[in-house]
């Protein structure tokens, strides 16, 4: 017992060390060198065992996916350590609910090579994660490898996969999942089988549909027949098989699937649209005589289930049937439809909105926010204005929070005048706009370069007794700095201090950029020193943007002197990399060499991180040639060991691959010689 408790305490201590080391200067970080250095310094690798690694990850690092993966990989590199099925299980458990699919597939491949079994519950979580992230084909590939474990993977996951494959048009794969579930006795859900047979119906294969109905009943699954009946006849009608859909109503009833009024309405509506009055009347008579009343709770479960599994198009189509036939539907279903459907089909979302409002029922403010956001995203400004007009005419907005939703999205849509009009309307109705109300309009004014209205709004806000907050000041400081009015931005900055509002990283960065653009370096350095005194942690982030601002205006010597004057707590490697990259782009090699000499003499501990950062910058460079030339010169002067070893081999590999690509390019007299020069430089660097 004491041994078990000691092992548990050890796992707690080790996990705390990992999490603590990852919190660099108070900010949550990913796994990095600082974590590895901490583990080495504390001597943890001497007591590493597979059991300990597994117990650290599960449960202590389950929510820290990057740390779990980093710790697993770090353990792999320790002398004499070998992973076991338990360590693989713990890491897969951590990653199984994430979208870290590359890492997951790599782990599964390793586990297979080592002949380590994976528990079905993990397969279930991994497959479900793929489905949730719209990767049904990859989920099916995993399912296919372990189809015999279908029952252990579980009905919910199998049904989600079946619906996802059918929805994505992968009917052949969906059929294989259906057959495997049927064979293994896995129960079908209304959603899983419903979406599958719905899509099969759209292929127009009536015989296959009837066969599927028979197989499901023989399997004894608990499926809501009335709901699936609607999906079946709807699918057949969409495939222009309306006569077959009419016949299917009798077939469904004879098999006990109990078509309700909605199923009959679907078929009758298509006959009506075709002008076939005789068949429409016939179906409606069948509806009155044989149909059953639909239960709104059944369709509620179906629609909410479809939306939760991101089958939005299917949820929309069921909703359209309900609304088209004026069938009963709960408010929460309509709210869900409006919010979700607006992301893919704003027109359909407006239709659900109008249906709701016409019945004197109104969406929640959260639904209106989602609808407005998606209308803005799709550029449906006229529709947005109409929505707000309808709601306002019904006296929908009854508090500042509601009015702010209208103001914010009007401003987001570029309707600044309309947003300001709402602000005045709020006051007329006895509501007092808050600082957010003003910020929305202030930000929109600045975005549209309406500086005079922004100043007037500033005066109006303070005269009404509403003090600006940090966001208010940042909006204006940023804009004044951008348009070359750094002096006015400075006045706002010090006004903010007088009002007791503490500047943040953005406040300093915006103003420093403005001062640098106007070459007011003395004021810029004084401002940066103020940031250091206020918060040394924030000063590190501010420094990076400050160095970039200095370099943009060509103040390279000033940037170098600033970095050389700072202590180790502030001058991080990233700031030096920013300066050196800028010097490389400007071909200021001599300044770069002098700067690196200072770093080598005064801060050798960060030299390796600087070299690593320069190498890594190649991957994102639009024009890598200047950096390659720069690194070549640096290597000739300093002969750093950091450009050797694995990274050197990596660039050799890149060159060889690049050479194969350019070998396939047939140069013309107009083509550039740059690719070949680039390859040559990579050889030199390698």
Secondary structure, DSSP 8 states (H G I E B T S, - for coil): -HHHHHHHHHHHHHHHHHHHHHEETTEE--S-HHHHHHHHHHTGGGG--HHHHHHIIIIITTT-HHHHHHHHHHHHTSTT----HHHHHHHHHHHTTSS-HHHHHHHHHHHHHTT----HHHHHHHHHHHHHTT-HHHHHHHHHHTGGGHHHH-HHHHHHHHHHHHHTT-HHHHHHHHHHHHHHT----HHHHHHHHHHHHTTT-HHHHHHHHHHHHHHT----HHHHHHHHHHHHHHTT-HHHHHHHHHHHHHTT---BHHHHHHHHHHHHHTT-HHHHHHHHHHHHHH-B---HHHHHHHHHHHHHTT-HHHHHHHHHHHHHTT----HHHHHHHHHHHTTT-HHHHHHHHHHHHHTT----HHHHHHHHHHHHHTT-HHHHHHHHHHHHHTT---SHHHHHHHHHHHHHTT-HHHHHHHHHHHHHTT----HHHHHHHHHHHHHTT-HHHHHHHHHHHHHTT----HHHHHHHHHHHHHTT-HHHHHHHHHHHHHTT----HHHHHHHHHHHHHTT-HHHHHHHHHHHHHH-HHHHHHHHHHHHHHHHHTT-HHHHHHHHHHS-TTT--HHHHHHHHHHHHHTT-HHHHHHHHHHHHHH-GGGHHHHHHHHHHGGGG-SSHHHHHHHHHHHHHHH--GGGSHHHHHHHHHHHHHHHHHHHTS---TTS-SHHHHHHHHHHHH-
